[in-house]
Amino acid sequence: MRTRVNILLTLIATMFLTACQTTKYVPDGQYLLNKVKFENDNKSIKSYDLQTYLRQAPNPKVFDFIPFNLGLYSLSSPDTALWINRFLRKIGDEPVIYDPTLTKSSEEELKKYLENKGYYDAKVSSEVKYKKKKATVTYKIESGEPYKIKSFKYVIADQQMRDYIFADSAKKLVHTDEIFDSDVLESERTRITQILRNNGYYEFTKDYVGVIADSTIGDHLVDVAMIIKPNKKIVAKDQYEIEPHHQFAIRNVDYYALSDLTTPLDTTVAETLKKSSYKGLDVWTNTRLTRPKALYRKSFLEENSMFDENKVDKTYAKLTALHIFKNQNIYFTPTEDSTKHELDCAVVVTPDKVQSFSVQVEGTNNEGDFGLAGKFTYTHGNIFRGGEQFKFSLRGGNESIITKRSIWEVTAEASLTFPIMLLPGLKRDFVLNSTANTEVYVNFSYQTRQDYVRNIAGVGMRYRWYKTSRLTHQLDLIDLNYVYLPYKSEDFQKTIDKSLLKYSYEDHFILRTGYAITYSTQKVGEYRNNYSVRAAVETGGNILYGICAAANAPKNENGSYLIGKIPFSEYAKVDFDFCFRNVIDRKNTVAYHFALGVAVPYGNSNTLPFEKRYYGGGANSVRGWSARSLGPGNYAAAEKIDYMKQSGDINLNINIEYRTLLFWKLELAAFLDAGNIWTLNDENSAEGQFKFNRFYKQIALGYGIGLRLNFDFFVVRLDWGLKAFDPAQEPGKQWRFVPGWDITKDTALHFAVGYPF
C-alpha cells in the first residue's frame, strides 16, 4: 500500500512542480496567457468553433489543465551551452506572453465569424483578469438576433442549365426560414458548379455563380437570389461579347503508359510508342507497366460522351487505388474546331516501385512471456501487370527466451490480391462504382511446446469492397484450416482429457464463412467528433455437416461426423464493436469503447475451437491483466495462467481513454477498463459460467496510463495497467485498495502497435 501511495504522490508532485514553474521566464511587468474562456449567450455557437479565430491562445495543457510542455521549458536554465537546457527548450513550449493588441484582433475576427454566420448585430468584448503574473482572458459574446432567409430563388436564363439544377434541387443547401449563413451559400455555389461541370460544362467555374441578398425588407429578414452569370468572351481590350455557356463532349480518350513523365500530346512522341487496345480503349506505351484490360476496368472516361468532372475524379481515384503508378494525370485539350465544343482526353501514367522486401526483428510479449522473433516479407505489387499484389512472409521466433520453456513457432504465409471482385456476371457499372478486391491465401504454422507439437495449415478466399471510404464490407467466402498434432505428452493428454478444450488439442477441421461490415466517420487531419462501428458474423461447419448428414457419414463416440476419421467444428459467432471519439481540441481527445462478442458451438461440436474462443486481459482488453489471465467469470488460476480454463464463449469490454499530446509525436493517455469473459456450458468451471443474476458482479475493473508515439500512419504504444476490482479474489479483497498491495501481481505492461480502439 505504501509503495502505491508513494508512486501516486510522486506523479502528483511532478505535475504540480511543472505547473508552479510556468512563470519563470515571464518578464517583469508582463503576464503569461494562462487561460481563455468564452461567455456566450447562444448555445448554438460552439466554443470549439470560436477557438479557431483567436489570434493568441495559451500554451497547450495535458488533460486540459496541466501545462506540461511549458513546465518542461521552465525547467531549463538560461545557459544554452548545456545540452540539457537546449533539449528541454526544444521539446517544451516557450511561454505565451499576453498581448492586448492580439486580444483586440481576436475580437474583430470573432465578430467577422459571427457576421459570416448571420449574426450581424453581434457584440464581442473581452475582460482580462490578472493574478500572480498570469492573465485570464474572457471573451463575452452577445450574438443578437440572426438574419434569416425569407425567400430563396435561382435566376437562370439558360433553360438547359436550369433543368440540370432543378433536377437536383432536393439536395440544395439553402432554405427559407434558416439563418443567413455565408458558408452555406458558398457551399451551394460549389454544389451548383459541380452539377454543371458534371453535365458537360467544361469551362464553367464558381465565379459564374453569383449571390444577391436584399436585407432592406427589415425585421432581420433577407431575400436571396442565386444567379448564373453570362459567359463573357473577350474580343478586344475592354471589349467582350455575350455567348451561352457551352457543353463539351469527349472526342478521343487515349492512355499513355510511359516509363517516365513525358507530355504525350506531341505527335512525334506518340509515334515512338507501341499501341494496344481493349474494347475501344487505346493504350500507348513504351513500358510493360500494365495491360489495357486493367486500365479499362478503372476508366470512367468514354469517347463520344459528355464531359463529366465526377467521372474524372473517380478515374483518378481508381488509378491511385492500384498502387502501381508514381504519377497519374488527366489532360483535356479543346479540339481545333472551336465550333464543335469537343475535347481530346489523354491519361498519362508512369510506374512506381512495385517490388520490395523487408527484414524485421521484433520483441514479443505473448501471454506474459518475452521472446524474440524475425520476419522476412517480399511484396510484388503488379505481378500480372494489372495491379495484382503478391505477398510472401516467413516468420520464426522463440516466444520465451527468459524462462526455460521451449515455445517455438514458424509461420509461412502467401497471398495474391486482385484489384477486382472475381465473380462471374458482374456488370461494368458495379465494377466501376465500387472499389473491390479479391484475396486468395495459404498459410502454414508450426508450433512446438514442451507438452505438444501442433501444425496448422490453411487456405482461403475473401472479398473486400466499398463504395465510400466510410463503409467497408468483407466477405470471407471460404476459410479452411486443418489442425494436426503429431505429438502430445502423457501428462498433457491427461490434463486435456478432463478439460473443455480437449477437442482443440486433437486433429480437426475448421471450415468457416464470415461477413463483416465497418462504418467510420473518422477522417485523417480532421479534428471533429467521430465514431466507428463494426459488426461481424461467422459460421463454421454448416456445409460439411449438411454433406455428411446427406451421405450418412460415420460418427465418432461423441456423436460427431468425421471426414477422413477427423471431426470438424460447427459453431456460430457474432461480434459488435463501437467507439466514439470526443475531440476536445487538436491535442485532447476522449475515446469511449464498447465491444461484445458471443460464440455458440452446436451440431458437430460441444465446444468452440481454441482459435475461436475469447480470452480476457491484454493490450486491447482490460489492461490491468496480462493476456489470457482474466476470467472466465470469477475463476482464479492457482499460480500461473491456466490455458485450459481461461477462455470463454462470451466477451465484454467497456473502455474510456483520455489522450493528450505532450510534444512532438509523443502522446500520454489515461484509461479506465472494464470487462471479462464467460463460458456457456462448461460444467467443469461453474464459476466461469455466464449467469444473468451474477455476471455484473464479475466485471473486472482496471486503470492506468500509457505513452504513444503517433506517426500518423502507425502508432506505437506502451500501456501500464493496474487492477482496481479483481472478481477472482475472495470477497473483501476484490477491491485492490487494501493493505499489502503487491504491484508485481496487480499490474501489467503492454507493448503494442496501433490504438486499442
LINNORGI-V682762 format. One record per residue. N is the residue number from 1. RES is the residue in one letter. SS is DSSP state (@ for helix, = for strand, . for the rest). NEAR is the number of other C-alpha atoms within 12 Angstrom. D_FIRST is the distance of its C-alpha to the first C-alpha in Angstrom with 2 decimals. Layout:
N_RES_SS_NEAR_D_FIRST + N_RES_SS_NEAR_D_FIRST
This chain:
1_M_._16_0.00 + 2_R_@_15_3.81 + 3_T_@_15_5.44 + 4_R_@_22_5.17 + 5_V_@_18_6.32 + 6_N_@_12_8.70 + 7_I_@_14_10.08 + 8_L_@_16_10.86 + 9_L_@_15_12.34 + 10_T_@_14_14.34 + 11_L_@_15_15.75 + 12_I_@_15_16.71 + 13_A_@_15_18.26 + 14_T_@_20_20.22 + 15_M_@_25_21.57 + 16_F_@_18_22.71 + 17_L_@_23_24.20 + 18_T_@_28_26.35 + 19_A_@_27_27.33 + 20_C_@_23_28.45 + 21_Q_._28_30.63 + 22_T_._39_32.74 + 23_T_._35_35.84 + 24_K_._29_36.10 + 25_Y_._29_39.14 + 26_V_._25_40.73 + 27_P_._16_44.08 + 28_D_._13_45.06 + 29_G_._15_46.91 + 30_Q_._22_45.26 + 31_Y_._30_42.28 + 32_L_=_38_39.55 + 33_L_=_37_40.01 + 34_N_=_36_36.57 + 35_K_=_32_37.13 + 36_V_=_33_39.96 + 37_K_=_25_40.31 + 38_F_=_30_43.04 + 39_E_=_23_44.60 + 40_N_=_25_46.74 + 41_D_._19_48.96 + 42_N_._19_49.40 + 43_K_._13_46.65 + 44_S_._16_48.57 + 45_I_._25_48.06 + 46_K_._17_44.59 + 47_S_@_25_42.69 + 48_Y_@_22_41.83 + 49_D_@_20_45.58 + 50_L_@_31_46.21 + 51_Q_@_26_43.75 + 52_T_._18_46.04 + 53_Y_._24_48.78 + 54_L_._30_46.94 + 55_R_._23_48.39 + 56_Q_._30_45.31 + 57_A_._29_41.69 + 58_P_._34_38.53 + 59_N_._34_36.24 + 60_P_._32_34.11 + 61_K_._34_30.53 + 62_V_=_32_27.48 + 63_F_._27_26.53 + 64_D_._27_29.55 + 65_F_._20_28.01 + 66_I_=_30_26.55 + 67_P_._39_29.53 + 68_F_@_37_27.92 + 69_N_@_39_31.28 + 70_L_@_41_32.77 + 71_G_@_35_29.80 + 72_L_@_38_30.38 + 73_Y_@_35_34.04 + 74_S_@_32_33.30 + 75_L_._32_31.24 + 76_S_._30_34.52 + 77_S_._20_37.14 + 78_P_._17_40.89 + 79_D_._14_41.70 + 80_T_._15_42.20 + 81_A_._11_43.53 + 82_L_._13_39.97 + 83_W_@_14_38.73 + 84_I_@_19_35.20 + 85_N_@_20_36.74 + 86_R_@_21_39.00 + 87_F_@_20_36.16 + 88_L_@_26_33.98 + 89_R_@_27_37.08 + 90_K_@_21_38.01 + 91_I_@_25_34.78 + 92_G_._31_34.20 + 93_D_._30_36.43 + 94_E_._29_38.86 + 95_P_._34_38.59 + 96_V_._31_40.94 + 97_I_=_32_43.25 + 98_Y_._33_44.58 + 99_D_._22_48.27 + 100_P_@_22_50.34 + 101_T_@_15_53.02 + 102_L_@_21_50.60 + 103_T_@_31_49.49 + 104_K_@_24_53.16 + 105_S_@_21_53.59 + 106_S_@_30_50.64 + 107_E_@_32_52.37 + 108_E_@_24_55.53 + 109_E_@_25_53.81 + 110_L_@_37_52.00 + 111_K_@_30_55.35 + 112_K_@_24_57.01 + 113_Y_@_30_54.36 + 114_L_@_37_54.84 + 115_E_@_27_58.61 + 116_N_@_24_58.27 + 117_K_._31_56.48 + 118_G_._31_59.36 + 119_Y_._31_58.15 + 120_Y_._28_61.05 + 121_D_._21_60.68 + 122_A_._29_57.03 + 123_K_=_26_56.00 + 124_V_=_33_53.17 + 125_S_=_25_52.07 + 126_S_=_28_49.10 + 127_E_=_22_47.28 + 128_V_=_26_45.28 + 129_K_=_21_42.81 + 130_Y_=_19_41.85 + 131_K_=_16_38.81 + 132_K_._19_37.71 + 133_K_._26_39.57 + 134_K_=_31_38.35 + 135_A_=_30_40.65 + 136_T_=_29_40.00 + 137_V_=_34_42.96 + 138_T_=_27_43.70 + 139_Y_=_34_46.51 + 140_K_=_26_48.34 + 141_I_=_31_50.30 + 142_E_=_26_53.07 + 143_S_._30_54.25 + 144_G_._22_57.37 + 145_E_._22_59.37 + 146_P_._29_59.52 + 147_Y_._35_62.82 + 148_K_=_31_63.42 + 149_I_=_31_65.84 + 150_K_=_26_68.86 + 151_S_=_24_70.68 + 152_F_=_28_70.19 + 153_K_=_25_72.85 + 154_Y_=_31_73.79 + 155_V_=_22_76.98 + 156_I_._25_78.14 + 157_A_._18_81.77 + 158_D_._22_81.56 + 159_Q_@_15_81.77 + 160_Q_@_19_80.16 + 161_M_@_33_77.10 + 162_R_@_23_76.99 + 163_D_@_18_76.95 + 164_Y_@_23_74.04 + 165_I_@_32_71.93 + 166_F_@_20_72.79 + 167_A_@_16_72.11 + 168_D_._18_68.44 + 169_S_@_19_68.33 + 170_A_@_10_65.78 + 171_K_@_15_63.18 + 172_K_._25_64.20 + 173_L_._24_61.43 + 174_V_._34_63.41 + 175_H_._26_64.12 + 176_T_._21_65.78 + 177_D_._19_63.77 + 178_E_._25_60.85 + 179_I_=_32_59.73 + 180_F_._36_61.89 + 181_D_._30_59.30 + 182_S_@_29_60.67 + 183_D_@_19_58.04 + 184_V_@_22_59.16 + 185_L_@_32_62.76 + 186_E_@_24_61.97 + 187_S_@_20_60.33 + 188_E_@_31_63.45 + 189_R_@_31_65.65 + 190_T_@_24_63.68 + 191_R_@_25_63.98 + 192_I_@_40_67.75 + 193_T_@_34_68.16 + 194_Q_@_30_66.31 + 195_I_@_33_68.50 + 196_L_@_39_71.66 + 197_R_@_32_70.53 + 198_N_._30_69.64 + 199_N_._32_73.23 + 200_G_._32_75.21 + 201_Y_._33_75.14 + 202_Y_._31_74.24 + 203_E_._32_75.19 + 204_F_._33_73.51 + 205_T_._25_70.63 + 206_K_@_27_68.52 + 207_D_@_19_70.82 + 208_Y_@_24_73.43 + 209_V_=_30_71.26 + 210_G_=_25_71.67 + 211_V_=_28_70.36 + 212_I_=_21_72.42 + 213_A_=_25_70.66 + 214_D_=_21_72.63 + 215_S_._22_70.74 + 216_T_._13_73.91 + 217_I_._16_74.02 + 218_G_._13_71.58 + 219_D_._14_68.89 + 220_H_._24_66.23 + 221_L_=_27_67.81 + 222_V_=_30_68.78 + 223_D_=_30_71.36 + 224_V_=_33_70.28 + 225_A_=_27_72.55 + 226_M_=_32_71.55 + 227_I_=_28_74.56 + 228_I_=_31_75.51 + 229_K_._26_77.37 + 230_P_._24_80.57 + 231_N_=_22_80.75 + 232_K_=_19_82.49 + 233_K_=_16_84.17 + 234_I_=_12_85.17 + 235_V_=_11_88.80 + 236_A_=_9_89.43 + 237_K_._8_87.94 + 238_D_._9_86.90 + 239_Q_=_10_88.58 + 240_Y_=_13_87.11 + 241_E_=_14_88.14 + 242_I_=_13_86.32 + 243_E_=_15_85.84 + 244_P_._22_83.72 + 245_H_._29_80.34 + 246_H_._26_81.04 + 247_Q_._29_79.28 + 248_F_._34_79.03 + 249_A_=_35_79.31 + 250_I_=_34_78.06 + 251_R_=_26_81.08 + 252_N_=_28_79.55 + 253_V_=_36_76.10 + 254_D_=_38_75.68 + 255_Y_=_47_72.65 + 256_Y_=_48_72.48 + 257_A_=_43_70.15 + 258_L_=_34_70.47 + 259_S_._24_69.11 + 260_D_._21_68.43 + 261_L_._22_68.58 + 262_T_._24_72.24 + 263_T_._22_74.17 + 264_P_._34_75.89 + 265_L_._24_78.42 + 266_D_._13_80.83 + 267_T_@_11_83.52 + 268_T_@_11_83.94 + 269_V_@_18_80.26 + 270_A_@_25_80.43 + 271_E_._15_83.47 + 272_T_._16_81.51 + 273_L_._25_78.96 + 274_K_=_20_79.20 + 275_K_=_24_79.36 + 276_S_=_25_77.96 + 277_S_=_21_77.70 + 278_Y_=_19_76.00 + 279_K_._16_77.21 + 280_G_._21_78.74 + 281_L_=_30_75.83 + 282_D_=_31_77.13 + 283_V_=_37_74.87 + 284_W_=_37_76.10 + 285_T_=_34_74.22 + 286_N_._27_74.37 + 287_T_._22_71.23 + 288_R_._24_69.95 + 289_L_._33_67.00 + 290_T_._39_67.37 + 291_R_._30_69.73 + 292_P_@_30_71.66 + 293_K_@_23_70.36 + 294_A_@_32_66.74 + 295_L_@_45_67.71 + 296_Y_@_31_69.75 + 297_R_._35_66.69 + 298_K_._40_64.82 + 299_S_._40_67.66 + 300_F_._35_68.29 + 301_L_._41_71.24 + 302_E_._30_74.67 + 303_E_._25_78.19 + 304_N_._20_80.44 + 305_S_=_23_77.48 + 306_M_=_31_76.48 + 307_F_._40_74.05 + 308_D_._34_70.57 + 309_E_@_30_67.70 + 310_N_@_24_65.17 + 311_K_@_26_66.59 + 312_V_@_32_66.39 + 313_D_@_23_62.67 + 314_K_@_26_62.09 + 315_T_@_33_64.03 + 316_Y_@_28_61.89 + 317_A_@_27_58.74 + 318_K_@_33_60.19 + 319_L_@_38_61.24 + 320_T_@_26_57.88 + 321_A_@_27_56.11 + 322_L_._37_58.08 + 323_H_._29_56.11 + 324_I_._33_59.16 + 325_F_=_34_60.74 + 326_K_=_23_59.96 + 327_N_=_25_62.17 + 328_Q_=_33_63.70 + 329_N_=_29_66.13 + 330_I_=_31_68.53 + 331_Y_=_25_71.68 + 332_F_=_29_74.27 + 333_T_=_26_77.73 + 334_P_=_24_80.43 + 335_T_._18_83.64 + 336_E_._12_86.74 + 337_D_._12_88.48 + 338_S_._14_86.61 + 339_T_._13_88.57 + 340_K_._15_86.86 + 341_H_._25_83.31 + 342_E_=_30_81.89 + 343_L_=_35_79.06 + 344_D_=_30_78.61 + 345_C_=_37_75.06 + 346_A_=_36_73.70 + 347_V_=_41_70.24 + 348_V_=_35_69.22 + 349_V_=_39_66.41 + 350_T_=_33_65.47 + 351_P_=_32_63.31 + 352_D_._26_59.71 + 353_K_._19_58.10 + 354_V_._28_57.65 + 355_Q_=_22_56.54 + 356_S_=_19_53.27 + 357_F_=_19_50.99 + 358_S_=_17_47.50 + 359_V_=_17_45.50 + 360_Q_=_18_41.72 + 361_V_=_17_39.11 + 362_E_=_21_35.68 + 363_G_=_23_32.30 + 364_T_=_25_31.00 + 365_N_=_27_27.74 + 366_N_=_28_28.92 + 367_E_._29_26.77 + 368_G_._27_24.24 + 369_D_=_27_27.09 + 370_F_=_24_28.04 + 371_G_=_27_31.78 + 372_L_=_24_34.78 + 373_A_=_27_37.68 + 374_G_=_24_40.94 + 375_K_=_24_43.07 + 376_F_=_25_46.68 + 377_T_=_24_48.11 + 378_Y_=_24_51.71 + 379_T_=_25_52.90 + 380_H_=_28_56.45 + 381_G_._33_56.60 + 382_N_._31_60.34 + 383_I_._25_61.43 + 384_F_._22_64.36 + 385_R_._28_65.14 + 386_G_._32_63.90 + 387_G_._38_60.24 + 388_E_._32_59.16 + 389_Q_=_32_55.94 + 390_F_=_32_55.50 + 391_K_=_31_52.11 + 392_F_=_28_51.24 + 393_S_=_29_47.92 + 394_L_=_26_46.90 + 395_R_=_30_43.31 + 396_G_=_30_42.06 + 397_G_=_31_38.78 + 398_N_=_32_36.55 + 399_E_._30_33.28 + 400_S_._26_31.52 + 401_I_._21_32.36 + 402_I_._17_29.22 + 403_T_._13_29.32 + 404_K_._15_32.57 + 405_R_._17_33.22 + 406_S_._21_36.44 + 407_I_._31_35.93 + 408_W_=_29_38.95 + 409_E_=_28_40.36 + 410_V_=_28_43.55 + 411_T_=_30_44.54 + 412_A_=_27_47.81 + 413_E_=_30_48.61 + 414_A_=_28_51.81 + 415_S_=_29_52.61 + 416_L_=_30_55.60 + 417_T_=_33_55.20 + 418_F_=_34_58.34 + 419_P_._39_58.36 + 420_I_._37_60.15 + 421_M_._32_59.72 + 422_L_._22_61.78 + 423_L_._17_63.38 + 424_P_._9_67.11 + 425_G_._10_68.87 + 426_L_._16_66.49 + 427_K_._14_68.38 + 428_R_@_17_68.45 + 429_D_@_15_67.01 + 430_F_@_20_63.81 + 431_V_@_28_63.57 + 432_L_@_30_63.99 + 433_N_@_25_61.90 + 434_S_._30_58.75 + 435_T_=_34_56.70 + 436_A_=_34_56.23 + 437_N_=_30_55.67 + 438_T_=_30_55.96 + 439_E_=_32_53.83 + 440_V_=_31_54.87 + 441_Y_=_31_52.48 + 442_V_=_28_52.06 + 443_N_=_28_49.10 + 444_F_=_28_48.32 + 445_S_=_28_45.08 + 446_Y_=_29_44.82 + 447_Q_=_30_41.52 + 448_T_=_29_41.04 + 449_R_._24_38.21 + 450_Q_._19_38.17 + 451_D_._23_39.04 + 452_Y_=_25_41.44 + 453_V_=_27_43.49 + 454_R_=_30_43.94 + 455_N_=_29_46.43 + 456_I_=_33_46.44 + 457_A_=_30_49.54 + 458_G_=_29_49.93 + 459_V_=_27_52.51 + 460_G_=_30_52.55 + 461_M_=_31_53.99 + 462_R_=_34_52.47 + 463_Y_=_34_53.66 + 464_R_=_31_51.95 + 465_W_=_33_53.69 + 466_Y_=_26_53.27 + 467_K_._21_55.63 + 468_T_._18_53.17 + 469_S_._20_50.13 + 470_R_._20_47.97 + 471_L_=_23_48.96 + 472_T_=_28_48.75 + 473_H_=_28_49.88 + 474_Q_=_31_49.32 + 475_L_=_30_51.25 + 476_D_=_30_50.51 + 477_L_=_28_53.98 + 478_I_=_29_53.38 + 479_D_=_30_50.54 + 480_L_=_32_51.37 + 481_N_=_31_49.03 + 482_Y_=_34_49.96 + 483_V_=_32_47.24 + 484_Y_=_29_48.55 + 485_L_=_27_46.76 + 486_P_=_19_49.07 + 487_Y_=_21_46.63 + 488_K_=_24_44.07 + 489_S_._18_42.95 + 490_E_@_13_43.76 + 491_D_@_14_40.16 + 492_F_@_23_39.25 + 493_Q_@_22_42.32 + 494_K_@_15_41.40 + 495_T_@_20_37.92 + 496_I_@_25_39.26 + 497_D_@_19_42.12 + 498_K_._18_39.67 + 499_S_._26_37.77 + 500_L_._31_38.40 + 501_L_._33_38.58 + 502_K_._26_41.51 + 503_Y_@_34_43.84 + 504_S_@_35_41.75 + 505_Y_@_38_42.32 + 506_E_._31_46.05 + 507_D_._30_48.78 + 508_H_=_37_49.12 + 509_F_=_37_50.35 + 510_I_=_42_48.61 + 511_L_=_35_51.11 + 512_R_=_36_49.56 + 513_T_=_31_50.61 + 514_G_=_31_48.27 + 515_Y_=_28_48.48 + 516_A_=_29_45.97 + 517_I_=_28_46.46 + 518_T_=_29_44.38 + 519_Y_=_28_44.87 + 520_S_=_24_43.23 + 521_T_._23_44.03 + 522_Q_._23_42.05 + 523_K_._17_44.25 + 524_V_._12_43.50 + 525_G_._9_43.65 + 526_E_._12_43.70 + 527_Y_._21_40.98 + 528_R_._23_41.38 + 529_N_._24_39.41 + 530_N_=_25_39.98 + 531_Y_=_26_39.11 + 532_S_=_28_39.73 + 533_V_=_28_40.49 + 534_R_=_29_40.99 + 535_A_=_28_42.44 + 536_A_=_30_43.43 + 537_V_=_25_45.21 + 538_E_=_33_46.33 + 539_T_=_34_48.25 + 540_G_=_38_48.96 + 541_G_._39_51.85 + 542_N_@_27_54.06 + 543_I_@_23_57.01 + 544_L_@_31_56.84 + 545_Y_@_33_56.61 + 546_G_@_17_59.67 + 547_I_@_16_61.63 + 548_C_@_23_60.76 + 549_A_@_20_61.62 + 550_A_@_12_64.94 + 551_A_@_14_65.78 + 552_N_._15_64.77 + 553_A_._21_62.55 + 554_P_._21_61.27 + 555_K_=_22_57.98 + 556_N_._17_55.66 + 557_E_._11_54.59 + 558_N_._15_51.81 + 559_G_._16_54.41 + 560_S_._30_53.48 + 561_Y_=_33_56.23 + 562_L_=_29_56.61 + 563_I_=_28_57.86 + 564_G_._16_59.14 + 565_K_._17_57.33 + 566_I_=_24_54.03 + 567_P_=_38_52.22 + 568_F_=_43_50.97 + 569_S_._43_48.14 + 570_E_._35_48.81 + 571_Y_=_35_46.20 + 572_A_=_33_45.55 + 573_K_=_32_42.54 + 574_V_=_30_41.73 + 575_D_=_32_39.08 + 576_F_=_27_38.44 + 577_D_=_30_36.37 + 578_F_=_29_36.24 + 579_C_=_31_34.65 + 580_F_=_29_35.26 + 581_R_=_31_34.60 + 582_N_=_25_34.67 + 583_V_=_25_35.87 + 584_I_=_27_35.02 + 585_D_=_27_36.85 + 586_R_._25_37.57 + 587_K_._28_34.06 + 588_N_=_30_31.84 + 589_T_=_30_31.80 + 590_V_=_32_29.83 + 591_A_=_32_30.38 + 592_Y_=_30_30.23 + 593_H_=_35_30.69 + 594_F_=_33_31.70 + 595_A_=_34_32.82 + 596_L_=_29_34.27 + 597_G_=_33_36.07 + 598_V_=_30_38.00 + 599_A_=_37_40.02 + 600_V_=_33_42.41 + 601_P_=_34_44.38 + 602_Y_._25_47.83 + 603_G_._28_51.34 + 604_N_._38_51.26 + 605_S_._34_47.50 + 606_N_._29_45.11 + 607_T_._36_42.04 + 608_L_._41_41.17 + 609_P_._42_41.54 + 610_F_@_29_38.28 + 611_E_@_24_38.98 + 612_K_@_33_39.14 + 613_R_._36_36.08 + 614_Y_=_39_32.90 + 615_Y_._41_29.48 + 616_G_=_45_26.03 + 617_G_._44_23.46 + 618_G_._37_24.45 + 619_A_._40_25.42 + 620_N_._38_27.48 + 621_S_._45_25.59 + 622_V_._52_22.02 + 623_R_._48_20.41 + 624_G_._44_16.93 + 625_W_._46_18.96 + 626_S_._37_21.33 + 627_A_._35_25.01 + 628_R_._36_26.26 + 629_S_._45_22.96 + 630_L_=_52_22.69 + 631_G_._49_24.89 + 632_P_._48_27.48 + 633_G_._44_26.41 + 634_N_._38_23.74 + 635_Y_._35_24.94 + 636_A_._26_22.43 + 637_A_._25_23.62 + 638_A_._13_23.46 + 639_E_._8_22.09 + 640_K_._19_23.40 + 641_I_._27_25.02 + 642_D_._25_28.01 + 643_Y_._31_30.62 + 644_M_._33_33.03 + 645_K_._43_31.07 + 646_Q_._42_28.60 + 647_S_._44_31.19 + 648_G_=_45_32.80 + 649_D_._43_35.74 + 650_I_=_38_33.96 + 651_N_=_41_31.56 + 652_L_=_42_29.82 + 653_N_=_40_27.93 + 654_I_=_33_27.16 + 655_N_=_37_25.74 + 656_I_=_33_25.53 + 657_E_=_38_25.34 + 658_Y_=_33_25.98 + 659_R_=_38_27.85 + 660_T_=_39_28.84 + 661_L_=_34_30.97 + 662_L_=_34_29.75 + 663_F_=_30_32.89 + 664_W_._19_35.56 + 665_K_._21_34.51 + 666_L_=_26_30.74 + 667_E_=_33_28.83 + 668_L_=_34_25.24 + 669_A_=_34_23.94 + 670_A_=_32_21.15 + 671_F_=_39_21.24 + 672_L_=_34_20.37 + 673_D_=_43_21.62 + 674_A_=_41_22.64 + 675_G_=_47_24.82 + 676_N_=_53_25.67 + 677_I_=_46_28.76 + 678_W_=_43_30.94 + 679_T_=_42_34.01 + 680_L_._33_37.28 + 681_N_._24_38.99 + 682_D_._28_36.94 + 683_E_._17_37.72 + 684_N_._21_35.69 + 685_S_._29_32.42 + 686_A_@_20_32.68 + 687_E_@_30_28.98 + 688_G_@_38_29.60 + 689_Q_=_31_32.80 + 690_F_._33_33.12 + 691_K_._21_33.87 + 692_F_._12_34.47 + 693_N_._9_33.08 + 694_R_._16_29.61 + 695_F_@_27_29.03 + 696_Y_@_20_27.28 + 697_K_@_25_24.66 + 698_Q_@_36_24.01 + 699_I_._37_23.39 + 700_A_=_43_20.21 + 701_L_=_39_18.32 + 702_G_=_42_16.83 + 703_Y_=_36_16.48 + 704_G_=_34_16.57 + 705_I_=_32_18.89 + 706_G_=_36_21.95 + 707_L_=_33_24.77 + 708_R_=_33_28.39 + 709_L_=_29_31.71 + 710_N_=_24_34.31 + 711_F_._16_37.80 + 712_D_._17_39.38 + 713_F_._13_40.91 + 714_F_._14_37.64 + 715_V_=_21_33.91 + 716_V_=_25_31.48 + 717_R_=_29_27.81 + 718_L_=_32_24.40 + 719_D_=_40_21.61 + 720_W_=_34_17.89 + 721_G_=_39_16.58 + 722_L_=_40_13.28 + 723_K_=_42_13.33 + 724_A_=_32_13.11 + 725_F_=_35_15.35 + 726_D_._40_16.34 + 727_P_._37_19.63 + 728_A_._34_19.82 + 729_Q_._24_17.16 + 730_E_._15_18.57 + 731_P_._14_18.82 + 732_G_._14_15.93 + 733_K_._18_13.39 + 734_Q_._25_14.90 + 735_W_=_25_12.75 + 736_R_._31_9.58 + 737_F_._21_7.70 + 738_V_._19_6.88 + 739_P_._15_5.21 + 740_G_._16_5.65 + 741_W_._22_5.07 + 742_D_._18_7.85 + 743_I_._26_9.08 + 744_T_._17_12.48 + 745_K_._20_13.01 + 746_D_._35_11.81 + 747_T_=_33_13.58 + 748_A_=_36_17.26 + 749_L_=_37_19.58 + 750_H_=_40_23.04 + 751_F_=_32_26.20 + 752_A_=_27_29.15 + 753_V_=_23_32.40 + 754_G_._22_33.09 + 755_Y_._31_31.16 + 756_P_._36_29.37 + 757_F_._31_31.74
